[in-house]
Every structure is written in structure tokens, then in C-alpha cells.
Amino acid sequence: MDTKVRSIEPLRAERERLFGHAEHSGVEVVDSIGLTDTAVFSRRVVTLEEERRERERILPAGGVLGVTGGAYKMLRTQVLRRLKELGANTLAVLSTSNGEGKTLTAINLAIAIAADPSHTALLVDLDLRNPSVHRRLGFEPELGVEDCVERRRSVHEAMVKVAGYDRLTILPARERVEMSSELVATQRMADVVQELRLRYMNRIVIFDLPPVLLADDALAFAPLVQAGLFVVAEGQTVRDEITRSMELLRELMIIGTVLNRSADGAGAYY
């Protein structure tokens, strides 16, 4: 018990610096790793219809059954292990270009992490050039992450829960943003990321970002995130493009690569 208390003190001190003491600031801060962010704030709840879930190839609640679920369970286990080794809880899901399965991987990895009783998952749609997480899940956001940055709206106002996915929270993007790379590089965005990272100790925050070689958003945002995961498509992604992307993001710790559309099965992790 003493070891756990000592290990959380740096995080608690940083949260108090950012948010103040909970009894004075009016901000509810949860210290116990046994508590999650599922019942603390009132949030919009949306329903993912079964037909849409199957069409979009989104994992069911629980997320770890069957061949596809097993592949994401393996991915989850290795990602969580690497994040723990790094002392990290923020992860950017990346690709070199469009159509490589980046957003689906981000959604299903978040679902798989949320299926682990020791963690909650927060999926943030930062592909502000082509926001699609809400479309895949079948809802229209009332507020988006861009409103939290540009209009300083509370992140909790914009967060959405998906019925049945108890430990999963979505922070969507509402619409396409012009000058998106400038937005993700602002101090306000840094403050939002810091709040998301520090508020709950068992939360893993996953950011879905635009393709690295099609926009400079990932490069601009990289200093704010602790680790990256590349998604590549077998028979589509060019090796030189992966090399170039990783060179551009050389300051970001890349913890692995997910191979989509593999002839060997639902996917592979390296």
C-alpha cells in the first residue's frame, strides 16, 4: 500500500498544480485507481446500432471475443505493457496516408482497453481535417474537441458515452477545421491534453490523428503525446513512406506497428 501511495504522489501534485485542491476549485478530481470516469460527470449517451457496428467492423462491448477480438486483445496487452514501461498513458494512432485503417484501429483498440477492468479508455478524434469517429459510431456531436480549444468549452461538455461500453468515453471532433495544425499546436490544446492525461490515473487516452504525410498535424501535435502506434495496410503502405513518416516523428516514441489486411488473419502487431 505504501508503494502505491508514493507512486501516485507526483501525479496528484501535478493535478493540484493544474486544477487546484478539489474542495476549493470546484473541479472533481479522482485519486483512487479503483474509480473510473464513468459516473462522475453527466454526459450524453449514444447508442451504437448493431447493424452499424457490424458494417463498420467495430468490436462489441467487451471487445475481446472471436478472432478479431483476440487480435485486438493481443494488441491491447502489448500496448499497455509498453505504455507502462514508459510511464505513459497517452497514445497517438498514426498512418502514412488515407485508407490504412487508422481510425478503425483507434476505435477498436480503445474498446479493447476499456474491456480491461484495470483501465478506462478515452478516444479523442484529432483528425480535424476529416473527423470520422462520430460517423462510424452513428451520432452527431453537439460539441467537439475543437470547441474545447477554440471556444474554451469544458471537455466534459463535449464527451460522449456509448451505451454498453461502460469504461469507454469519446471526445469527438464536430466538423472539419481549417488551420488544424495551428490549432493542435496551441497552448490551449496543450492544457486540454494535460487535463485529459492527469485527471484519472487508470485512463488511457488515444488520439486519432491525420495521416502523417498528408498534413503536418501529427508533427505539430507530437510534442504533446507520449507514444505513437503506426497502422499500415498490407499491399498498400509503401515502405519508403513508413521510413519517411518515422523520420518526421523521430522525437516521438513509436511503440509498434499494426499490420492491417494481413493474409495471416485479423491483423498483426510488431
BAFI-3210 file (N, C-alpha, C; in Angstrom, 3 decimals, decimal comma, padded with zeros to 6 digits):
// residues 270
n [1|2|3|4|5|6|7|8|9|10|11|12|13|14|15|16|17|18|19|20|21|22|23|24|25|26|27|28|29|30|31|32|33|34|35|36|37|38|39|40|41|42|43|44|45|46|47|48|49|50|51|52|53|54|55|56|57|58|59|60|61|62|63|64|65|66|67|68|69|70|71|72|73|74|75|76|77|78|79|80|81|82|83|84|85|86|87|88|89|90|91|92|93|94|95|96|97|98|99|100|101|102|103|104|105|106|107|108|109|110|111|112|113|114|115|116|117|118|119|120|121|122|123|124|125|126|127|128|129|130|131|132|133|134|135|136|137|138|139|140|141|142|143|144|145|146|147|148|149|150|151|152|153|154|155|156|157|158|159|160|161|162|163|164|165|166|167|168|169|170|171|172|173|174|175|176|177|178|179|180|181|182|183|184|185|186|187|188|189|190|191|192|193|194|195|196|197|198|199|200|201|202|203|204|205|206|207|208|209|210|211|212|213|214|215|216|217|218|219|220|221|222|223|224|225|226|227|228|229|230|231|232|233|234|235|236|237|238|239|240|241|242|243|244|245|246|247|248|249|250|251|252|253|254|255|256|257|258|259|260|261|262|263|264|265|266|267|268|269|270]
n.u [000,831|001,931|003,798|002,159|000,914|003,090|003,786|001,733|001,876|003,436|001,764|-000,581|000,297|000,899|-001,640|-002,930|-001,528|-002,429|-005,282|-005,944|-006,841|-009,384|-011,521|-011,584|-011,542|-013,753|-013,585|-013,927|-011,807|-010,395|-008,688|-008,299|-007,236|-009,070|-011,416|-013,368|-013,932|-016,605|-018,977|-018,808|-019,278|-022,079|-022,963|-023,631|-025,265|-024,971|-026,336|-025,011|-025,991|-026,604|-026,463|-024,993|-022,645|-021,652|-021,341|-019,407|-017,358|-016,761|-015,762|-017,737|-019,262|-017,162|-015,411|-013,335|-013,722|-013,778|-012,043|-011,200|-011,553|-009,733|-007,320|-007,198|-007,162|-004,644|-003,114|-003,870|-002,792|-000,032|000,370|-000,420|001,530|003,886|003,315|003,198|005,867|007,036|005,968|003,705|000,528|-000,742|-001,465|-000,800|-002,479|-001,410|-000,887|000,545|-000,806|-004,117|-006,818|-005,742|-006,691|-006,507|-008,322|-010,314|-008,714|-007,942|-010,443|-011,214|-009,043|-009,316|-011,776|-011,014|-009,103|-010,771|-012,192|-010,614|-010,579|-008,894|-008,488|-009,642|-010,759|-010,193|-011,110|-009,964|-010,881|-008,756|-008,344|-008,726|-008,975|-010,483|-012,750|-014,056|-014,771|-017,211|-019,048|-018,643|-019,545|-022,129|-023,436|-024,164|-022,084|-022,709|-020,960|-017,452|-013,978|-012,614|-014,132|-013,560|-011,000|-010,899|-013,112|-013,003|-014,652|-015,783|-014,166|-015,688|-018,260|-018,255|-017,718|-018,750|-020,656|-020,926|-023,589|-023,537|-020,802|-019,009|-016,634|-015,582|-015,010|-015,800|-014,289|-015,299|-014,649|-016,290|-016,555|-014,898|-011,791|-010,289|-006,864|-005,890|-003,528|-002,253|-004,031|-003,803|-001,335|-001,429|-001,194|-003,490|-004,479|-002,438|-002,960|-005,483|-004,844|-003,145|-004,932|-006,659|-004,869|-004,037|-006,207|-007,486|-006,116|-006,166|-006,743|-006,380|-005,456|-006,301|-005,379|-006,657|-005,129|-004,502|-003,262|000,272|001,854|000,181|-000,580|000,475|-000,330|000,102|002,836|002,936|001,480|002,850|004,762|003,069|002,134|002,792|003,528|003,517|001,646|001,880|-000,196|-000,363|-001,140|-001,314|000,055|-000,545|000,567|003,566|006,955|008,987|007,493|006,723|009,229|009,907|007,844|008,367|010,820|010,142|008,766|010,676|011,275|009,243|008,236|007,818|005,902|005,183|003,927|000,968|-000,285|-002,592|-005,178|-003,896|-002,836|-002,597|-004,532|-006,630|-005,007|-001,788|000,800|003,747]
n.v [-001,208|001,256|001,622|002,062|004,453|006,238|006,174|007,503|010,083|012,091|012,471|013,357|015,742|017,210|017,396|018,931|021,273|022,044|021,988|022,855|022,408|020,060|020,651|023,365|024,279|023,503|021,597|018,228|015,772|012,619|010,380|007,679|004,634|002,702|003,856|005,011|007,053|006,913|007,567|009,992|012,459|013,946|012,897|012,939|010,125|007,804|005,489|002,670|001,175|-002,257|-003,178|-001,132|-001,339|-003,852|-003,409|-001,398|-002,760|-002,682|-003,526|-005,480|-004,544|-005,241|-006,592|-008,540|-011,062|-013,839|-014,103|-011,575|-009,992|-011,293|-010,643|-007,874|-007,932|-009,011|-006,957|-004,868|-005,814|-005,766|-003,080|-001,820|-002,847|-001,707|001,025|001,144|000,542|002,862|004,697|006,021|007,329|008,276|008,008|008,216|007,309|006,453|006,910|006,592|007,499|007,943|005,559|003,296|002,097|003,362|004,871|002,981|001,129|002,701|003,078|000,401|-000,465|001,233|000,284|-002,328|-001,809|-000,592|-002,802|-004,041|-004,519|-002,985|-000,550|002,539|003,952|006,708|008,038|010,297|012,294|013,636|013,993|016,442|017,329|015,514|014,483|011,514|009,635|009,969|009,571|006,892|005,722|006,543|009,011|012,531|015,046|017,393|019,192|019,624|018,548|020,650|022,822|022,890|023,823|026,148|027,679|027,371|025,619|023,309|020,151|018,097|018,716|018,122|015,426|012,050|009,180|005,736|003,599|000,654|000,304|000,491|001,544|003,201|006,311|008,957|011,668|013,638|015,100|017,819|019,029|019,673|021,409|024,347|025,310|023,423|022,263|024,398|024,813|022,482|022,858|024,818|026,538|026,235|023,777|022,155|022,446|021,217|018,562|017,944|018,046|015,909|013,805|013,706|013,616|011,157|008,255|005,681|005,898|005,544|007,510|007,894|009,177|009,918|010,752|012,865|011,476|011,129|011,945|013,500|015,797|018,325|018,009|015,810|016,005|018,535|018,050|016,070|016,699|016,799|014,334|011,065|008,636|006,689|004,802|003,022|002,415|000,253|-000,863|-003,979|-004,560|-002,028|000,197|001,922|001,057|003,028|005,254|004,749|004,820|007,494|008,777|008,000|009,157|011,862|011,970|011,479|012,256|011,266|008,550|005,581|002,846|000,560|-001,268|-001,766|-004,189|-004,093|-005,852|-008,228|-011,273|-013,308|-013,165|-011,353|-009,236|-007,929|-007,376|-005,531]
n.w [000,000|000,790|-001,242|-003,510|-002,774|-002,677|-005,369|-006,677|-005,828|-007,324|-009,592|-008,342|-007,198|-009,509|-010,656|-008,732|-009,056|-011,576|-011,411|-008,894|-005,375|-004,862|-003,119|-003,103|-005,712|-007,190|-009,118|-009,810|-008,744|-009,111|-007,148|-006,531|-007,912|-008,205|-008,990|-011,773|-014,697|-015,347|-014,031|-012,832|-014,068|-015,712|-018,853|-022,392|-023,769|-026,329|-028,715|-030,269|-033,050|-033,817|-036,485|-037,716|-036,213|-037,002|-039,757|-039,803|-038,697|-035,987|-032,717|-030,406|-027,225|-024,509|-026,236|-026,771|-027,819|-030,133|-033,369|-034,394|-032,093|-030,425|-031,679|-031,250|-028,500|-028,016|-029,141|-027,412|-024,943|-025,419|-026,067|-023,652|-021,963|-023,032|-022,710|-019,936|-019,314|-020,236|-018,547|-019,404|-020,546|-022,772|-026,217|-029,625|-032,545|-035,687|-039,260|-042,550|-044,835|-046,325|-045,812|-044,560|-042,316|-039,890|-038,191|-037,528|-036,203|-034,006|-032,729|-032,123|-030,593|-028,391|-027,413|-026,723|-024,718|-022,853|-022,107|-020,314|-016,907|-015,310|-016,464|-017,991|-021,102|-023,208|-026,178|-028,482|-031,129|-033,178|-035,814|-037,417|-039,955|-041,281|-039,606|-038,275|-036,377|-034,981|-037,049|-037,716|-035,393|-035,393|-034,599|-034,118|-033,052|-030,432|-029,354|-029,992|-029,811|-030,892|-030,115|-027,450|-027,490|-029,186|-028,293|-025,641|-024,248|-021,778|-021,518|-020,581|-021,274|-023,950|-024,121|-024,833|-024,080|-024,991|-025,204|-023,297|-023,516|-021,065|-019,824|-021,686|-023,236|-025,473|-027,075|-029,380|-032,657|-034,071|-036,601|-039,751|-039,517|-040,436|-040,809|-039,000|-037,987|-036,788|-034,724|-033,122|-032,098|-030,197|-026,989|-025,503|-026,458|-025,471|-022,743|-022,570|-023,288|-021,172|-019,042|-019,722|-019,559|-016,883|-015,129|-014,405|-013,020|-014,060|-016,700|-020,203|-022,861|-026,157|-029,229|-032,348|-035,233|-038,184|-041,332|-041,546|-043,740|-045,249|-044,024|-041,649|-039,067|-037,266|-036,816|-035,622|-033,319|-031,997|-029,838|-027,641|-026,942|-025,595|-026,771|-029,830|-032,273|-035,196|-038,006|-040,670|-043,996|-045,500|-048,671|-049,505|-048,049|-048,509|-048,084|-048,059|-047,412|-044,801|-043,564|-044,062|-042,649|-040,002|-039,673|-039,766|-037,380|-035,445|-032,840|-031,328|-029,325|-030,868|-030,409|-031,713|-034,610|-036,412|-038,535|-040,985|-042,827|-043,233|-044,725|-042,978|-041,058|-038,738|-038,248|-037,327|-034,901|-034,326]
ca.u [000,000|002,793|004,399|001,172|000,702|004,230|003,837|000,734|002,061|003,789|000,582|-001,507|000,862|000,744|-003,056|-003,259|-000,979|-003,261|-006,701|-006,167|-007,419|-010,758|-012,510|-011,588|-011,591|-014,997|-013,305|-013,887|-010,601|-010,451|-007,346|-008,202|-007,172|-010,244|-012,542|-013,241|-014,593|-017,869|-020,162|-018,511|-019,891|-023,224|-022,572|-024,533|-025,117|-025,469|-026,485|-024,416|-026,868|-025,886|-026,196|-023,874|-021,437|-021,126|-020,924|-018,175|-016,378|-016,428|-015,884|-018,845|-018,895|-016,340|-014,410|-012,163|-014,137|-013,637|-010,716|-010,857|-011,394|-008,485|-006,202|-007,142|-006,757|-003,188|-002,607|-004,069|-001,865|001,317|000,367|-000,440|002,841|004,867|002,989|003,618|007,327|007,379|005,279|002,879|-000,881|-001,278|-001,001|-001,279|-002,604|-000,881|-000,701|001,256|-001,756|-005,512|-007,299|-004,926|-007,366|-006,069|-009,420|-010,913|-007,789|-008,043|-011,716|-011,224|-008,060|-009,936|-012,769|-010,295|-008,531|-011,883|-012,635|-009,718|-011,131|-007,938|-008,310|-010,666|-010,195|-010,758|-010,725|-010,081|-010,780|-007,960|-008,214|-009,587|-009,139|-011,513|-013,238|-014,943|-015,123|-018,649|-019,806|-018,566|-020,354|-023,517|-024,056|-023,697|-021,662|-023,215|-019,714|-016,302|-012,719|-012,228|-014,824|-012,840|-009,772|-011,163|-014,127|-012,709|-015,722|-015,291|-014,065|-016,751|-019,451|-018,127|-017,532|-019,911|-020,591|-021,620|-024,354|-022,992|-019,329|-019,050|-015,402|-015,130|-015,518|-015,409|-014,224|-015,329|-014,499|-017,620|-016,510|-013,577|-011,208|-009,227|-005,679|-005,959|-002,217|-002,009|-004,886|-003,305|-000,051|-001,635|-001,062|-004,781|-004,515|-001,537|-003,659|-006,533|-004,198|-002,660|-006,087|-007,107|-003,856|-003,780|-007,382|-007,734|-004,868|-006,288|-007,231|-005,502|-006,001|-005,897|-005,636|-006,679|-004,545|-004,464|-002,083|001,494|002,404|-000,821|-000,796|001,504|-000,964|000,777|004,130|002,685|000,919|003,730|005,338|002,073|001,734|003,938|003,895|002,798|001,428|001,647|-001,060|-000,013|-002,001|-000,561|-000,187|-000,878|001,547|004,896|007,996|009,669|006,615|006,836|010,526|009,833|006,962|009,054|011,879|009,500|008,335|011,776|011,298|008,141|008,484|006,918|005,937|004,901|003,235|-000,144|-000,447|-003,980|-005,449|-002,879|-003,313|-002,479|-005,646|-007,261|-004,017|-000,594|001,455|005,218]
ca.v [000,000|002,428|001,799|002,662|005,841|007,014|006,256|008,415|011,443|013,070|012,782|014,159|017,081|017,895|017,729|020,051|022,479|022,435|022,130|023,303|021,407|019,824|021,278|024,809|024,639|023,130|020,554|016,943|015,033|011,278|009,899|006,232|003,893|001,851|004,595|005,341|008,299|006,569|008,036|011,220|013,578|013,635|013,042|012,413|008,705|007,461|004,052|002,132|000,133|-003,487|-003,229|-000,229|-001,881|-004,914|-002,834|-000,640|-003,709|-002,224|-004,596|-005,352|-004,235|-006,353|-006,374|-009,419|-012,399|-014,140|-013,928|-010,153|-009,558|-011,840|-009,867|-006,593|-008,214|-009,130|-005,601|-004,142|-006,270|-005,295|-001,622|-001,460|-003,172|-000,703|002,291|001,034|000,651|004,261|005,569|006,856|006,961|008,902|007,283|008,674|006,281|007,148|006,215|007,432|008,104|007,565|004,236|002,221|001,509|004,057|005,238|001,752|000,586|003,527|002,774|-000,951|-000,534|001,878|-000,656|-003,437|-001,306|-000,382|-004,117|-004,429|-003,920|-002,104|000,696|003,150|004,472|007,926|008,172|011,685|012,444|014,799|014,093|017,597|017,532|014,583|013,797|010,419|008,725|010,067|008,974|005,437|005,321|006,843|010,135|013,863|015,728|018,725|019,939|018,826|018,922|021,969|023,819|022,949|024,582|027,476|028,409|027,082|024,858|022,224|018,863|017,216|019,034|017,537|013,985|011,217|007,772|004,822|002,664|-000,693|000,350|001,207|002,250|003,913|007,671|009,546|013,122|013,714|016,370|018,115|019,371|019,946|022,648|024,957|025,635|022,486|022,031|025,524|024,637|021,433|023,288|025,939|026,285|025,739|022,338|021,531|022,412|020,209|017,253|017,751|017,724|014,562|012,831|013,652|013,611|009,814|007,505|004,424|006,243|005,587|008,468|007,551|010,261|009,588|011,914|012,769|010,795|011,906|012,514|014,315|017,028|018,494|017,948|014,843|016,579|019,648|017,540|015,054|017,022|016,749|012,954|010,336|007,468|006,560|003,468|003,165|001,459|000,102|-001,803|-004,898|-004,371|-000,637|001,114|001,824|001,031|004,320|006,210|004,472|005,345|008,950|009,196|007,815|010,159|013,121|011,873|010,801|012,606|010,572|007,137|004,695|001,604|-000,604|-001,120|-002,687|-004,542|-004,362|-006,603|-009,278|-012,577|-014,241|-013,064|-010,057|-008,175|-008,343|-006,294|-005,688]
ca.w [000,000|000,827|-002,557|-004,398|-002,377|-003,112|-006,821|-007,223|-005,339|-008,371|-010,398|-007,541|-007,072|-010,796|-010,830|-007,847|-009,669|-012,713|-011,110|-007,537|-004,485|-005,294|-002,252|-003,332|-007,130|-007,839|-010,088|-009,127|-009,103|-008,551|-006,855|-006,381|-009,164|-008,251|-009,536|-013,181|-015,086|-015,981|-013,319|-012,120|-014,760|-016,556|-020,246|-023,394|-024,074|-027,653|-028,961|-031,477|-033,571|-034,133|-037,920|-037,979|-035,584|-037,856|-041,035|-039,588|-038,134|-034,640|-031,731|-029,459|-025,845|-024,027|-027,257|-026,867|-028,209|-031,546|-033,971|-034,410|-030,713|-029,906|-032,235|-030,547|-027,125|-028,053|-029,348|-026,151|-023,915|-025,730|-025,946|-022,234|-021,386|-023,461|-022,059|-018,539|-019,292|-020,489|-017,606|-020,278|-020,712|-023,978|-027,402|-030,928|-033,576|-036,852|-040,524|-043,507|-045,764|-046,110|-046,170|-043,994|-041,155|-038,672|-037,296|-037,019|-035,209|-032,798|-032,070|-031,567|-029,514|-027,236|-026,881|-026,084|-023,457|-021,926|-021,640|-019,218|-015,687|-014,646|-017,207|-018,822|-022,352|-023,775|-027,576|-028,914|-032,579|-033,549|-037,262|-037,622|-041,394|-041,725|-038,403|-038,686|-035,286|-034,690|-038,148|-037,592|-034,240|-035,701|-033,890|-034,458|-031,819|-030,115|-029,194|-030,354|-029,179|-031,400|-029,288|-026,172|-027,703|-029,756|-027,529|-024,237|-023,624|-020,937|-022,209|-020,108|-022,055|-025,287|-024,046|-025,141|-023,720|-025,898|-024,380|-023,218|-023,456|-019,791|-019,468|-022,887|-023,442|-026,746|-027,238|-030,843|-033,370|-034,605|-038,010|-040,310|-039,014|-041,228|-039,998|-037,877|-037,371|-035,888|-033,546|-032,234|-031,533|-029,285|-025,553|-025,019|-026,726|-024,502|-021,458|-022,676|-023,238|-019,805|-018,205|-020,063|-019,140|-015,446|-014,251|-013,877|-013,050|-014,805|-018,035|-021,368|-023,816|-027,513|-030,170|-033,768|-035,911|-039,648|-041,888|-041,325|-044,964|-045,928|-043,256|-040,620|-037,749|-036,394|-036,454|-034,702|-032,067|-031,416|-028,530|-026,571|-026,691|-025,061|-027,578|-031,086|-032,832|-036,629|-038,688|-042,080|-044,706|-046,350|-050,084|-049,805|-047,479|-049,128|-047,054|-048,001|-046,743|-043,363|-043,147|-044,064|-041,557|-038,731|-039,611|-039,397|-035,980|-034,754|-031,420|-030,670|-029,088|-031,599|-029,632|-032,536|-035,883|-036,629|-039,941|-041,358|-044,061|-043,367|-045,182|-041,864|-040,121|-038,487|-038,115|-036,591|-034,165|-034,271]
c.u [000,859|003,418|003,434|000,974|001,854|004,214|002,835|000,956|002,489|002,605|-000,390|-001,009|000,692|-000,714|-003,469|-002,694|-001,888|-004,684|-006,979|-006,702|-008,899|-011,769|-012,606|-011,852|-012,927|-014,807|-013,184|-012,711|-010,641|-009,035|-007,240|-008,184|-008,349|-011,459|-012,287|-013,985|-015,983|-019,069|-019,958|-019,224|-021,067|-022,852|-023,648|-024,224|-025,742|-025,512|-025,849|-025,280|-026,056|-025,537|-025,018|-022,578|-020,808|-020,623|-019,597|-017,053|-015,853|-016,662|-017,112|-018,341|-018,218|-015,154|-013,334|-012,536|-013,946|-012,234|-010,297|-010,653|-010,110|-007,270|-006,068|-006,794|-005,240|-002,550|-002,709|-003,018|-000,459|001,417|000,403|000,904|003,879|004,587|003,410|005,128|007,777|006,827|004,320|001,426|-001,541|-000,634|-001,623|-001,335|-002,381|-000,923|000,045|000,296|-003,161|-005,747|-006,516|-005,517|-007,037|-007,225|-010,102|-010,018|-007,869|-009,318|-011,652|-010,173|-008,625|-010,970|-012,085|-009,672|-009,626|-012,437|-011,752|-010,209|-010,195|-007,818|-009,640|-009,977|-010,950|-010,212|-011,012|-009,891|-010,051|-007,627|-009,143|-009,733|-010,227|-012,049|-014,268|-015,333|-016,626|-019,489|-019,781|-019,443|-021,819|-024,158|-023,458|-023,313|-022,351|-022,061|-018,567|-015,058|-012,261|-012,912|-014,132|-011,576|-010,083|-012,093|-014,004|-013,906|-015,112|-015,232|-015,198|-018,078|-019,433|-018,039|-018,851|-019,637|-021,372|-022,292|-023,756|-021,484|-018,948|-017,801|-014,786|-015,802|-014,971|-015,368|-014,152|-014,837|-015,811|-017,593|-015,065|-013,086|-010,138|-008,065|-005,598|-004,604|-001,839|-002,817|-004,299|-001,974|-000,196|-001,405|-002,366|-004,927|-003,607|-002,210|-004,753|-005,930|-003,710|-003,800|-006,567|-006,149|-003,809|-005,018|-007,656|-006,504|-004,960|-006,777|-006,098|-006,179|-005,419|-006,316|-005,577|-006,263|-004,595|-003,218|-000,858|001,965|001,412|-001,077|000,286|000,936|-000,229|002,115|003,958|002,230|001,880|004,339|004,372|001,671|002,980|004,403|003,042|002,708|001,090|000,752|-000,665|-000,918|-001,160|-000,945|-000,522|000,196|002,930|005,958|008,693|008,819|006,632|008,139|010,492|008,976|007,667|010,210|011,301|009,144|009,420|011,852|010,196|008,477|007,436|007,006|005,621|004,177|002,151|-000,277|-001,898|-004,040|-004,408|-003,520|-003,286|-003,645|-006,107|-006,269|-002,833|000,048|002,938|005,803]
c.v [001,249|002,704|002,472|004,126|006,704|007,209|007,239|009,847|012,433|013,451|013,669|015,596|017,871|018,278|018,893|021,359|022,988|022,806|022,763|022,165|021,288|020,556|022,781|025,182|024,381|022,076|019,237|016,130|013,694|010,765|008,379|005,544|002,944|002,543|004,931|006,624|008,049|007,195|009,375|012,409|013,091|013,924|012,483|010,945|008,433|005,947|003,682|000,971|-001,066|-003,569|-002,325|-000,789|-002,954|-004,365|-002,107|-001,493|-003,249|-003,365|-004,390|-004,935|-005,455|-006,545|-007,405|-010,861|-012,591|-013,841|-012,466|-009,617|-010,058|-011,082|-008,534|-006,781|-008,342|-007,756|-004,802|-004,518|-005,732|-003,773|-001,204|-001,749|-002,114|000,658|002,268|001,170|002,095|005,203|006,502|006,398|007,692|008,272|007,894|007,489|006,964|006,264|007,144|008,183|007,592|006,079|003,078|001,622|002,156|004,295|004,003|001,116|001,370|003,212|001,412|-001,147|000,112|000,964|-001,799|-003,009|-001,111|-001,703|-004,669|-003,755|-002,942|-000,739|001,237|003,694|005,720|008,061|009,594|011,750|013,749|014,804|015,216|017,966|016,623|013,813|012,733|009,477|008,765|009,452|007,457|004,931|005,745|007,932|011,439|014,598|017,079|019,697|019,027|019,302|020,290|023,087|023,977|023,801|026,007|028,309|028,169|026,451|023,716|020,922|017,936|017,507|018,324|016,019|013,241|009,801|006,965|003,749|001,258|-000,752|001,159|002,020|002,995|005,277|008,199|011,058|013,367|015,051|016,605|018,358|019,606|021,323|023,133|025,347|024,712|022,252|023,170|025,365|023,607|021,802|024,417|025,530|025,763|024,245|021,598|021,410|021,351|018,813|016,944|017,383|016,299|013,510|012,633|013,426|012,237|008,946|006,214|004,658|006,185|006,492|008,165|008,674|009,716|010,830|011,757|012,026|011,704|012,615|013,392|015,636|017,113|018,432|017,019|015,373|017,708|019,156|016,626|015,442|016,890|015,328|012,138|009,174|007,437|005,109|003,649|002,046|001,441|-000,960|-002,666|-004,679|-002,948|000,328|000,860|001,946|002,391|005,370|005,996|005,058|006,862|009,459|009,093|008,791|011,510|013,142|011,250|011,135|011,895|009,098|006,300|003,310|000,368|-000,236|-002,182|-002,924|-004,904|-005,155|-007,674|-010,571|-013,610|-014,156|-011,642|-008,922|-008,670|-007,113|-006,586|-004,696]
c.w [000,000|-000,533|-003,512|-004,066|-002,854|-004,626|-007,386|-006,777|-006,416|-009,240|-009,629|-007,411|-008,364|-011,029|-009,950|-008,395|-010,775|-012,302|-009,751|-006,683|-004,795|-004,432|-002,460|-004,780|-007,781|-008,915|-009,353|-009,638|-008,386|-008,361|-006,881|-007,730|-009,291|-008,813|-010,988|-013,458|-015,648|-015,303|-012,636|-012,741|-015,594|-018,007|-021,158|-023,651|-025,430|-027,794|-030,288|-031,946|-034,031|-035,621|-038,288|-037,407|-036,470|-039,179|-040,915|-039,006|-036,773|-033,660|-030,854|-028,087|-025,229|-024,938|-027,482|-027,226|-029,712|-032,061|-033,940|-033,009|-030,096|-030,406|-031,518|-029,071|-027,042|-028,231|-028,061|-025,109|-024,170|-025,636|-024,472|-021,570|-021,760|-022,822|-020,590|-018,411|-019,450|-019,427|-018,320|-020,246|-021,877|-025,197|-028,645|-031,876|-034,920|-038,090|-041,456|-044,416|-045,468|-046,405|-045,608|-042,720|-039,840|-037,701|-036,718|-035,967|-033,909|-032,024|-031,391|-030,485|-028,252|-026,594|-026,140|-024,764|-022,422|-021,400|-020,531|-017,943|-014,988|-015,310|-017,725|-020,061|-022,771|-025,189|-028,034|-030,430|-032,877|-035,038|-037,705|-039,097|-041,960|-040,520|-038,762|-037,568|-035,020|-035,799|-038,067|-036,449|-034,375|-034,879|-034,384|-033,172|-031,653|-029,912|-029,603|-029,641|-029,654|-030,617|-027,936|-026,292|-028,148|-028,878|-026,030|-023,530|-022,819|-021,731|-021,796|-020,790|-023,400|-025,262|-024,231|-024,656|-024,747|-025,050|-024,461|-023,106|-022,206|-019,491|-020,656|-022,961|-024,761|-026,603|-028,736|-031,360|-034,109|-036,111|-038,446|-039,861|-039,985|-040,297|-038,779|-037,216|-036,440|-034,603|-032,581|-031,595|-030,524|-027,830|-024,976|-025,285|-025,756|-023,143|-021,455|-022,568|-021,823|-018,873|-018,463|-019,520|-017,634|-014,580|-013,639|-014,074|-013,846|-016,232|-019,067|-022,398|-025,195|-028,451|-031,598|-034,542|-037,434|-040,125|-041,880|-042,589|-045,731|-045,220|-042,196|-039,204|-036,789|-035,923|-035,447|-033,338|-031,316|-030,063|-027,361|-026,189|-026,357|-025,928|-028,835|-031,526|-034,310|-037,144|-040,150|-042,692|-045,632|-047,810|-050,475|-049,316|-048,080|-048,037|-046,921|-047,287|-045,233|-042,831|-043,055|-042,910|-040,211|-038,572|-039,208|-037,912|-035,103|-033,266|-030,629|-030,511|-029,812|-030,953|-030,467|-033,808|-035,980|-038,124|-040,192|-042,664|-044,312|-043,841|-044,064|-040,890|-039,942|-038,379|-037,319|-035,968|-034,110|-033,307]
res [m|d|t|k|v|r|s|i|e|p|l|r|a|e|r|e|r|l|f|g|h|a|e|h|s|g|v|e|v|v|d|s|i|g|l|t|d|t|a|v|f|s|r|r|v|v|t|l|e|e|e|r|r|e|r|e|r|i|l|p|a|g|g|v|l|g|v|t|g|g|a|y|k|m|l|r|t|q|v|l|r|r|l|k|e|l|g|a|n|t|l|a|v|l|s|t|s|n|g|e|g|k|t|l|t|a|i|n|l|a|i|a|i|a|a|d|p|s|h|t|a|l|l|v|d|l|d|l|r|n|p|s|v|h|r|r|l|g|f|e|p|e|l|g|v|e|d|c|v|e|r|r|r|s|v|h|e|a|m|v|k|v|a|g|y|d|r|l|t|i|l|p|a|r|e|r|v|e|m|s|s|e|l|v|a|t|q|r|m|a|d|v|v|q|e|l|r|l|r|y|m|n|r|i|v|i|f|d|l|p|p|v|l|l|a|d|d|a|l|a|f|a|p|l|v|q|a|g|l|f|v|v|a|e|g|q|t|v|r|d|e|i|t|r|s|m|e|l|l|r|e|l|m|i|i|g|t|v|l|n|r|s|a|d|g|a|g|a|y|y]
***
